[in-house]
Amino acid sequence: MDYVHRTNLIPDPRFQHVDRLTRSGVTVAAVDHENGRRYVRAVYDGVGTDPYLNIANDIITVPGSYRLFYNVFAQGGDGKLNVYTRESSKPDYVLAYSMPVGNGQTIRQASNQLTLNAVTIVRIIPPKTAGGMIMIAECNLERASTFDESYPYFDWATMPDPRGGGYSS
């Protein structure tokens, strides 16, 4: 695999700028876990009627096949990870991928190939119970043609992103 040609389209996969991630009805925090990963955590505050958090918003994607790798956990009920896409000439997004996450369940996997249009959103949805939480780490969205199943997430020490963000030690 030629890692030089791999590009993670998630602009901040280590959530260094989590203060920019806001959404009514959801309390957001970045968590450095003992396992060495950095998670973004969205907790439903019981107020909003449609709790969610876009962890990557308005990603410019070339229409084609992509794969998404993620490590996601839900607690306090069932959560969900969704990917939406739209054509640049249309205002409405359509659901391209959805993964339910059961209460107390951790899912660490790569999606099958999904077809994306020109603009994409990656969203996590916490359980809609007071204090319901969802966490995500190691989020990687890349073209299916460069995705490497044996190394499905990016280590920024070996695959730096010229756009910045990510791990920097």
MDAnalysis code that builds the backbone (N, CA, C; Angstrom):
import MDAnalysis as mda
import numpy as np

u = mda.Universe.empty(507, n_residues=169, atom_resindex=np.repeat(np.arange(169), 3), trajectory=True)
u.add_TopologyAttr("name", ["N", "CA", "C"] * 169)
u.add_TopologyAttr("resid", np.arange(1, 170))
u.add_TopologyAttr("resname", ["MET", "ASP", "TYR", "VAL", "HIS", "ARG", "THR", "ASN", "LEU", "ILE", "PRO", "ASP", "PRO", "ARG", "PHE", "GLN", "HIS", "VAL", "ASP", "ARG", "LEU", "THR", "ARG", "SER", "GLY", "VAL", "THR", "VAL", "ALA", "ALA", "VAL", "ASP", "HIS", "GLU", "ASN", "GLY", "ARG", "ARG", "TYR", "VAL", "ARG", "ALA", "VAL", "TYR", "ASP", "GLY", "VAL", "GLY", "THR", "ASP", "PRO", "TYR", "LEU", "ASN", "ILE", "ALA", "ASN", "ASP", "ILE", "ILE", "THR", "VAL", "PRO", "GLY", "SER", "TYR", "ARG", "LEU", "PHE", "TYR", "ASN", "VAL", "PHE", "ALA", "GLN", "GLY", "GLY", "ASP", "GLY", "LYS", "LEU", "ASN", "VAL", "TYR", "THR", "ARG", "GLU", "SER", "SER", "LYS", "PRO", "ASP", "TYR", "VAL", "LEU", "ALA", "TYR", "SER", "MET", "PRO", "VAL", "GLY", "ASN", "GLY", "GLN", "THR", "ILE", "ARG", "GLN", "ALA", "SER", "ASN", "GLN", "LEU", "THR", "LEU", "ASN", "ALA", "VAL", "THR", "ILE", "VAL", "ARG", "ILE", "ILE", "PRO", "PRO", "LYS", "THR", "ALA", "GLY", "GLY", "MET", "ILE", "MET", "ILE", "ALA", "GLU", "CYS", "ASN", "LEU", "GLU", "ARG", "ALA", "SER", "THR", "PHE", "ASP", "GLU", "SER", "TYR", "PRO", "TYR", "PHE", "ASP", "TRP", "ALA", "THR", "MET", "PRO", "ASP", "PRO", "ARG", "GLY", "GLY", "GLY", "TYR", "SER", "SER"])
u.atoms.positions = np.array([
    [0.850, -1.185, 0.000],
    [0.000, 0.000, 0.000],
    [0.883, 1.232, 0.000],
    [0.590, 2.124, -0.890],
    [1.333, 3.373, -0.975],
    [0.659, 4.410, -0.081],
    [1.160, 4.566, 1.134],
    [0.539, 5.445, 2.105],
    [0.580, 6.914, 1.707],
    [1.468, 7.280, 0.812],
    [1.565, 8.663, 0.376],
    [0.249, 9.115, -0.262],
    [-0.459, 8.203, -0.893],
    [-1.691, 8.551, -1.592],
    [-2.935, 8.414, -0.727],
    [-2.790, 8.018, 0.514],
    [-3.942, 7.912, 1.412],
    [-4.236, 9.280, 2.017],
    [-5.493, 9.652, 2.033],
    [-5.905, 10.915, 2.626],
    [-7.151, 10.688, 3.465],
    [-7.073, 11.032, 4.728],
    [-8.239, 10.990, 5.599],
    [-8.989, 12.300, 5.399],
    [-10.235, 12.213, 4.973],
    [-11.018, 13.404, 4.697],
    [-11.641, 14.026, 5.945],
    [-11.544, 13.346, 7.088],
    [-12.003, 13.929, 8.344],
    [-10.973, 14.989, 8.720],
    [-11.354, 16.260, 8.785],
    [-10.357, 17.308, 8.962],
    [-9.659, 17.326, 10.316],
    [-10.263, 16.773, 11.355],
    [-9.666, 16.818, 12.694],
    [-9.933, 15.498, 13.416],
    [-9.344, 14.393, 12.951],
    [-9.681, 13.073, 13.510],
    [-9.239, 12.863, 14.951],
    [-8.363, 13.702, 15.476],
    [-7.973, 13.607, 16.895],
    [-8.712, 14.644, 17.738],
    [-9.647, 15.361, 17.130],
    [-10.532, 16.286, 17.835],
    [-9.762, 17.319, 18.646],
    [-8.719, 17.888, 18.026],
    [-7.940, 18.932, 18.681],
    [-8.725, 20.227, 18.798],
    [-9.737, 20.390, 17.977],
    [-10.519, 21.625, 17.956],
    [-11.958, 21.342, 18.357],
    [-12.127, 20.541, 19.390],
    [-13.463, 20.115, 19.797],
    [-14.326, 21.284, 20.244],
    [-13.723, 22.403, 20.624],
    [-14.505, 23.562, 21.040],
    [-15.339, 24.122, 19.886],
    [-14.989, 23.775, 18.665],
    [-15.771, 24.211, 17.499],
    [-16.966, 23.295, 17.253],
    [-17.008, 22.153, 17.900],
    [-18.102, 21.213, 17.726],
    [-19.197, 21.539, 18.732],
    [-20.271, 22.141, 18.269],
    [-21.373, 22.480, 19.157],
    [-22.687, 22.082, 18.512],
    [-23.656, 21.809, 19.365],
    [-24.979, 21.450, 18.883],
    [-25.961, 21.590, 20.032],
    [-27.074, 22.215, 19.793],
    [-28.101, 22.356, 20.811],
    [-28.584, 20.983, 21.260],
    [-28.714, 20.806, 22.560],
    [-29.198, 19.538, 23.100],
    [-28.102, 18.542, 23.402],
    [-26.847, 18.892, 23.066],
    [-25.735, 17.968, 23.259],
    [-24.574, 18.703, 23.930],
    [-24.025, 18.099, 24.975],
    [-22.816, 18.613, 25.604],
    [-21.638, 17.866, 24.991],
    [-20.641, 18.607, 24.532],
    [-19.527, 18.021, 23.789],
    [-18.233, 18.185, 24.573],
    [-17.410, 17.123, 24.578],
    [-16.089, 17.190, 25.209],
    [-15.149, 16.237, 24.482],
    [-13.857, 16.575, 24.507],
    [-12.833, 15.648, 24.015],
    [-12.249, 14.941, 25.219],
    [-12.006, 13.650, 25.093],
    [-11.547, 12.830, 26.209],
    [-10.290, 12.082, 25.784],
    [-9.193, 12.268, 26.531],
    [-8.002, 11.451, 26.324],
    [-8.172, 10.205, 27.172],
    [-8.325, 9.071, 26.522],
    [-8.606, 7.807, 27.207],
    [-7.317, 7.123, 27.613],
    [-7.403, 6.259, 28.613],
    [-6.226, 5.512, 29.077],
    [-5.659, 4.592, 28.008],
    [-6.467, 4.246, 26.990],
    [-5.970, 3.376, 25.920],
    [-5.153, 4.150, 24.885],
    [-4.945, 5.456, 25.120],
    [-4.134, 6.261, 24.225],
    [-4.906, 6.941, 23.121],
    [-6.181, 6.629, 22.988],
    [-6.992, 7.252, 21.955],
    [-7.645, 8.519, 22.497],
    [-7.976, 9.401, 21.597],
    [-8.697, 10.620, 21.954],
    [-10.096, 10.515, 21.343],
    [-11.102, 10.630, 22.168],
    [-12.483, 10.498, 21.751],
    [-13.173, 11.854, 21.796],
    [-14.191, 12.009, 20.977],
    [-15.125, 13.101, 21.180],
    [-16.379, 12.451, 21.775],
    [-16.890, 13.093, 22.811],
    [-18.038, 12.543, 23.536],
    [-19.201, 13.519, 23.417],
    [-20.349, 13.001, 23.021],
    [-21.574, 13.788, 22.940],
    [-22.564, 13.203, 23.938],
    [-23.036, 14.047, 24.864],
    [-23.977, 13.612, 25.895],
    [-25.272, 14.394, 25.712],
    [-26.381, 13.672, 25.622],
    [-27.691, 14.300, 25.470],
    [-28.060, 14.986, 26.773],
    [-28.409, 16.273, 26.680],
    [-28.716, 17.028, 27.897],
    [-30.194, 17.009, 28.262],
    [-30.994, 16.264, 27.516],
    [-32.408, 16.117, 27.842],
    [-33.266, 17.283, 27.402],
    [-32.671, 18.252, 26.694],
    [-33.413, 19.446, 26.317],
    [-33.785, 19.432, 24.833],
    [-32.823, 19.202, 23.977],
    [-33.070, 19.246, 22.535],
    [-33.965, 18.108, 22.080],
    [-34.711, 18.354, 21.013],
    [-35.607, 17.322, 20.508],
    [-34.944, 16.420, 19.477],
    [-33.835, 16.876, 18.909],
    [-33.146, 16.111, 17.869],
    [-31.643, 16.153, 18.140],
    [-31.183, 15.417, 19.157],
    [-29.764, 15.519, 19.517],
    [-28.854, 14.826, 18.504],
    [-27.832, 15.534, 18.075],
    [-26.796, 14.944, 17.236],
    [-25.596, 15.864, 17.252],
    [-24.485, 15.355, 16.738],
    [-23.271, 16.143, 16.624],
    [-22.596, 15.794, 15.304],
    [-22.379, 16.796, 14.460],
    [-21.620, 16.595, 13.231],
    [-20.149, 16.645, 13.593],
    [-19.464, 15.509, 13.505],
    [-18.036, 15.514, 13.826],
    [-17.207, 15.970, 12.638],
    [-17.784, 15.916, 11.450],
    [-17.149, 16.431, 10.245],
    [-18.268, 16.946, 9.350],
    [-18.237, 18.223, 9.077],
    [-19.325, 18.885, 8.380],
    [-18.855, 19.422, 7.041],
    [-19.667, 19.271, 6.010],
    [-19.382, 19.814, 4.681],
    [-18.020, 19.389, 4.141],
    [-17.731, 18.098, 4.224],
    [-16.508, 17.543, 3.647],
    [-16.678, 17.537, 2.125],
    [-15.715, 18.072, 1.415],
    [-15.771, 18.057, -0.049],
    [-15.277, 16.687, -0.515],
    [-16.147, 15.961, -1.180],
    [-15.811, 14.624, -1.670],
    [-16.053, 14.573, -3.178],
    [-15.175, 13.889, -3.865],
    [-15.356, 13.646, -5.294],
    [-16.344, 12.482, -5.400],
    [-17.406, 12.603, -6.186],
    [-18.361, 11.497, -6.278],
    [-17.661, 10.178, -6.595],
    [-17.972, 9.167, -5.785],
    [-17.352, 7.866, -5.968],
    [-17.499, 6.993, -4.734],
    [-16.698, 5.925, -4.672],
    [-16.758, 4.945, -3.587],
    [-15.773, 5.301, -2.476],
    [-16.237, 5.184, -1.241],
    [-15.446, 5.505, -0.058],
    [-15.621, 4.414, 0.983],
    [-14.734, 4.429, 1.979],
    [-14.865, 3.561, 3.153],
    [-14.670, 4.425, 4.383],
    [-15.366, 4.071, 5.438],
    [-15.295, 4.787, 6.702],
    [-14.857, 3.808, 7.774],
    [-13.827, 4.177, 8.546],
    [-13.410, 3.395, 9.698],
    [-13.728, 4.216, 10.937],
    [-14.177, 3.535, 11.997],
    [-14.529, 4.249, 13.213],
    [-14.465, 3.317, 14.404],
    [-14.370, 3.929, 15.576],
    [-14.407, 3.254, 16.859],
    [-15.450, 4.036, 17.649],
    [-16.627, 3.457, 17.872],
    [-17.746, 4.194, 18.467],
    [-18.361, 3.387, 19.612],
    [-18.828, 4.102, 20.648],
    [-19.381, 3.489, 21.852],
    [-20.612, 4.270, 22.285],
    [-21.665, 3.570, 22.739],
    [-22.881, 4.227, 23.246],
    [-23.185, 3.717, 24.650],
    [-23.769, 4.604, 25.451],
    [-24.157, 4.238, 26.816],
    [-25.416, 5.014, 27.195],
    [-26.316, 4.358, 27.891],
    [-27.556, 4.993, 28.316],
    [-28.689, 4.787, 27.326],
    [-28.497, 3.937, 26.361],
    [-29.473, 3.658, 25.307],
    [-28.750, 3.443, 23.996],
    [-29.528, 3.329, 22.935],
    [-28.957, 3.083, 21.615],
    [-28.580, 4.394, 20.936],
    [-27.379, 4.447, 20.374],
    [-26.913, 5.596, 19.606],
    [-26.796, 5.213, 18.146],
    [-26.191, 6.098, 17.377],
    [-26.087, 5.840, 15.947],
    [-24.972, 6.675, 15.341],
    [-24.353, 6.144, 14.295],
    [-23.398, 6.871, 13.469],
    [-24.002, 6.937, 12.071],
    [-24.134, 8.131, 11.526],
    [-24.712, 8.310, 10.192],
    [-23.771, 9.108, 9.306],
    [-23.816, 8.810, 8.012],
    [-23.098, 9.582, 7.007],
    [-24.138, 10.050, 5.988],
    [-24.139, 11.358, 5.749],
    [-25.052, 11.971, 4.786],
    [-24.249, 12.567, 3.653],
    [-24.837, 12.607, 2.463],
    [-24.158, 13.176, 1.305],
    [-25.165, 13.901, 0.426],
    [-24.656, 14.830, -0.369],
    [-25.522, 15.540, -1.316],
    [-24.714, 15.953, -2.529],
    [-25.429, 16.163, -3.608],
    [-24.816, 16.734, -4.797],
    [-24.623, 18.221, -4.555],
    [-23.612, 18.811, -5.159],
    [-23.323, 20.228, -4.925],
    [-24.455, 21.137, -5.396],
    [-25.228, 20.709, -6.375],
    [-26.303, 21.539, -6.906],
    [-27.616, 21.381, -6.140],
    [-27.640, 20.483, -5.157],
    [-28.888, 20.235, -4.420],
    [-28.703, 20.592, -2.946],
    [-29.750, 21.118, -2.314],
    [-29.617, 21.546, -0.914],
    [-29.804, 20.424, 0.107],
    [-30.467, 19.347, -0.274],
    [-30.826, 18.313, 0.701],
    [-29.850, 17.145, 0.707],
    [-29.497, 16.723, 1.923],
    [-28.635, 15.562, 2.106],
    [-29.469, 14.288, 2.115],
    [-28.852, 13.180, 1.676],
    [-29.472, 11.863, 1.767],
    [-28.569, 10.971, 2.621],
    [-29.164, 10.025, 3.293],
    [-28.419, 9.096, 4.144],
    [-27.654, 8.115, 3.264],
    [-26.324, 8.070, 3.438],
    [-25.484, 7.161, 2.649],
    [-25.059, 5.940, 3.458],
    [-25.015, 6.070, 4.792],
    [-24.553, 4.975, 5.653],
    [-25.094, 5.201, 7.053],
    [-25.482, 4.116, 7.711],
    [-25.966, 4.220, 9.087],
    [-25.541, 2.976, 9.859],
    [-25.030, 3.190, 11.081],
    [-24.641, 2.082, 11.945],
    [-25.249, 2.313, 13.325],
    [-26.230, 1.483, 13.725],
    [-26.750, 1.593, 15.087],
    [-25.722, 1.071, 16.086],
    [-25.687, 1.693, 17.261],
    [-24.753, 1.299, 18.311],
    [-25.593, 1.032, 19.558],
    [-25.646, -0.228, 19.987],
    [-26.461, -0.602, 21.130],
    [-25.897, -0.100, 22.450],
    [-26.741, -0.027, 23.446],
    [-26.353, 0.406, 24.781],
    [-25.205, -0.454, 25.312],
    [-24.120, 0.172, 25.705],
    [-22.952, -0.531, 26.223],
    [-22.106, -1.204, 25.167],
    [-22.400, -0.981, 23.909],
    [-21.703, -1.642, 22.803],
    [-20.599, -0.755, 22.242],
    [-19.463, -1.380, 21.931],
    [-18.384, -0.707, 21.214],
    [-18.276, -1.346, 19.843],
    [-18.270, -0.523, 18.821],
    [-18.107, -1.005, 17.452],
    [-16.826, -0.405, 16.915],
    [-15.943, -1.266, 16.466],
    [-14.670, -0.855, 15.871],
    [-14.571, -1.587, 14.547],
    [-14.904, -0.886, 13.479],
    [-14.929, -1.555, 12.192],
    [-14.854, -0.580, 11.046],
    [-14.681, -1.133, 9.870],
    [-14.722, -0.361, 8.634],
    [-16.029, -0.674, 7.934],
    [-16.603, 0.336, 7.326],
    [-17.832, 0.144, 6.570],
    [-17.536, -0.626, 5.296],
    [-18.586, -1.112, 4.670],
    [-18.468, -1.571, 3.302],
    [-18.309, -0.312, 2.454],
    [-18.141, -0.496, 1.153],
    [-18.032, 0.686, 0.295],
    [-19.341, 1.458, 0.322],
    [-19.221, 2.771, 0.402],
    [-20.399, 3.615, 0.308],
    [-20.170, 4.640, -0.780],
    [-21.223, 5.021, -1.444],
    [-21.130, 5.984, -2.533],
    [-21.449, 7.365, -2.002],
    [-20.525, 8.284, -2.223],
    [-20.705, 9.657, -1.765],
    [-20.751, 10.598, -2.953],
    [-21.462, 11.701, -2.769],
    [-21.552, 12.752, -3.784],
    [-20.533, 13.837, -3.474],
    [-20.859, 15.086, -3.743],
    [-19.890, 16.174, -3.659],
    [-19.662, 16.723, -2.253],
    [-20.648, 16.624, -1.358],
    [-20.528, 17.176, -0.012],
    [-21.034, 16.123, 0.975],
    [-20.287, 15.928, 2.080],
    [-20.580, 14.836, 3.014],
    [-20.526, 15.329, 4.457],
    [-21.361, 14.718, 5.305],
    [-21.385, 14.980, 6.747],
    [-21.259, 13.653, 7.478],
    [-20.410, 13.601, 8.524],
    [-20.343, 12.442, 9.417],
    [-20.943, 12.898, 10.745],
    [-21.943, 12.156, 11.240],
    [-22.720, 12.581, 12.410],
    [-22.843, 11.433, 13.407],
    [-22.723, 11.775, 14.696],
    [-23.028, 10.818, 15.752],
    [-24.297, 11.284, 16.461],
    [-25.101, 10.311, 16.873],
    [-26.381, 10.598, 17.514],
    [-26.405, 9.875, 18.858],
    [-26.404, 10.626, 19.968],
    [-26.421, 9.970, 21.278],
    [-27.799, 9.377, 21.567],
    [-27.865, 8.427, 22.512],
    [-29.170, 7.917, 22.931],
    [-30.031, 9.070, 23.435],
    [-31.295, 9.038, 23.096],
    [-32.189, 10.131, 23.495],
    [-32.792, 9.842, 24.864],
    [-31.896, 9.683, 25.830],
    [-32.261, 9.549, 27.238],
    [-31.378, 10.539, 27.982],
    [-31.885, 11.127, 29.058],
    [-31.088, 12.103, 29.807],
    [-29.751, 11.478, 30.179],
    [-28.658, 12.098, 29.779],
    [-27.320, 11.583, 30.050],
    [-26.851, 10.530, 29.059],
    [-27.663, 10.212, 28.045],
    [-27.247, 9.251, 27.026],
    [-25.994, 9.751, 26.320],
    [-25.015, 8.871, 26.122],
    [-23.707, 9.278, 25.613],
    [-23.292, 8.426, 24.421],
    [-22.591, 9.069, 23.499],
    [-21.930, 8.362, 22.412],
    [-20.534, 8.953, 22.278],
    [-19.552, 8.096, 22.019],
    [-18.166, 8.533, 21.837],
    [-17.640, 7.936, 20.539],
    [-16.770, 8.697, 19.865],
    [-16.166, 8.212, 18.634],
    [-14.681, 8.559, 18.615],
    [-13.879, 7.662, 18.065],
    [-12.433, 7.856, 17.919],
    [-11.996, 7.220, 16.611],
    [-10.780, 7.555, 16.205],
    [-10.145, 6.955, 15.020],
    [-11.044, 7.003, 13.796],
    [-11.666, 8.112, 13.571],
    [-12.566, 8.239, 12.435],
    [-11.757, 8.539, 11.181],
    [-11.939, 7.723, 10.164],
    [-11.197, 7.830, 8.925],
    [-12.143, 7.636, 7.753],
    [-12.253, 8.640, 6.912],
    [-13.042, 8.553, 5.687],
    [-12.077, 8.718, 4.530],
    [-12.007, 7.697, 3.673],
    [-11.097, 7.799, 2.525],
    [-11.650, 7.045, 1.335],
    [-11.070, 7.328, 0.187],
    [-11.494, 6.656, -1.047],
    [-11.311, 5.157, -0.893],
    [-12.241, 4.404, -1.406],
    [-12.186, 2.948, -1.295],
    [-10.945, 2.390, -1.986],
    [-10.480, 3.042, -3.030],
    [-9.327, 2.542, -3.779],
    [-8.023, 2.627, -2.991],
    [-7.935, 3.471, -1.969],
    [-6.702, 3.582, -1.183],
    [-6.834, 2.988, 0.210],
    [-8.050, 2.591, 0.599],
    [-8.281, 2.075, 1.949],
    [-7.509, 0.774, 2.162],
    [-6.834, 0.664, 3.294],
    [-6.036, -0.517, 3.621],
    [-6.653, -1.209, 4.831],
    [-7.260, -2.359, 4.620],
    [-7.938, -3.105, 5.688],
    [-6.973, -3.495, 6.805],
    [-5.700, -3.718, 6.482],
    [-4.740, -4.116, 7.513],
    [-4.309, -2.931, 8.382],
    [-4.510, -1.727, 7.903],
    [-4.166, -0.532, 8.675],
    [-5.264, 0.505, 8.415],
    [-6.451, 0.288, 9.012],
    [-7.626, 1.053, 8.608],
    [-7.711, 2.473, 9.148],
    [-6.875, 2.832, 10.111],
    [-6.938, 4.199, 10.610],
    [-5.580, 4.861, 10.466],
    [-5.560, 6.149, 10.508],
    [-4.349, 6.910, 10.254],
    [-3.563, 7.134, 11.534],
    [-2.265, 6.939, 11.461],
    [-1.338, 7.302, 12.523],
    [-0.617, 8.539, 11.992],
    [-0.928, 9.697, 12.575],
    [-0.421, 10.938, 12.022],
    [1.093, 11.062, 12.110],
    [1.732, 10.230, 12.916],
    [3.185, 10.255, 12.969],
    [3.777, 9.693, 11.678],
    [3.080, 8.748, 11.052],
    [3.603, 8.130, 9.836],
    [2.895, 8.605, 8.581],
    [1.686, 9.164, 8.717],
    [0.944, 9.658, 7.560],
    [0.439, 11.060, 7.860],
    [1.312, 12.059, 7.882],
    [0.887, 13.406, 8.216],
    [-0.092, 13.968, 7.193],
    [-0.963, 14.815, 7.672],
    [-1.933, 15.467, 6.819],
    [-1.469, 16.907, 6.580],
    [-1.209, 17.309, 5.345],
    [-0.708, 18.667, 5.099],
    [-1.702, 19.747, 5.493],
    [-2.986, 19.390, 5.683],
    [-3.990, 20.377, 6.100],
    [-3.903, 20.678, 7.590],
    [-3.124, 19.892, 8.340],
    [-3.010, 20.102, 9.782],
    [-3.991, 19.238, 10.541],
    [-4.114, 19.484, 11.860],
    [-4.992, 18.662, 12.694],
    [-4.343, 17.338, 12.996],
    [-5.092, 16.469, 13.610],
    [-4.583, 15.158, 13.919],
    [-3.573, 15.159, 15.051],
    [-2.882, 14.071, 15.185],
    [-1.935, 13.852, 16.269],
    [-0.631, 14.563, 15.962],
    [-0.051, 15.198, 16.954],
    [1.125, 16.011, 16.650],
    [2.313, 15.735, 17.546],
    [2.393, 14.563, 18.168],
    [3.577, 14.331, 19.010],
    [4.494, 13.294, 18.408],
])
